[in-house]
Amino acid sequence: MRYLGIFVCGLIFGLGLAVSGMLNPSKVSAFLDLAGAWDPSLAFVMGGGLAVNALFFHLLKRPSPYLAESFSLPTLTRLDRPLLIGAALFGIGWALGGLCPGPAIASLAYGSSEAMFFFIAMASGLLIGSKIKQWF
């Protein structure tokens, strides 16, 4: 039952990304182009997601989630070098590729070579980053 719930949540998330245009790298690039032909529509998508999350986060005050043993909330609150470097690399990758990890994975359903190339590059970066992190 747990895996069915995970699948349904992922399916709804992927469909939401597709309907909202978040799987279209040119639309994402237009959203990030603040100095040019800026397309603010994705700001409404992200704002809607944040509003729903904030509402239900506070309404569903439960000791544990429905499909997990406990909530996985961040414990670190300080800004350190790895966080800032990771955030900068994430932003650079998002701006260059027009996709972030969730939409990149959902884009694989289209079967395009661009989505596959982006996913391979993203997965490689994650593997390399995890190896570099072990050195420090």
Secondary structure, DSSP 4 states (H G I P E B T S, - for coil): -HHHHHHHHHHHHHHHHHHHTTT-HHHHHHHH-TTSS--THHHHHHHHHHHHHHHHHHH---SS-TTSSS-------S--HHHHHHHHHHHHHHHHHS--HHHHHHHGGGT-HHHHHHHHHHHHHHHHHHHHHHH-
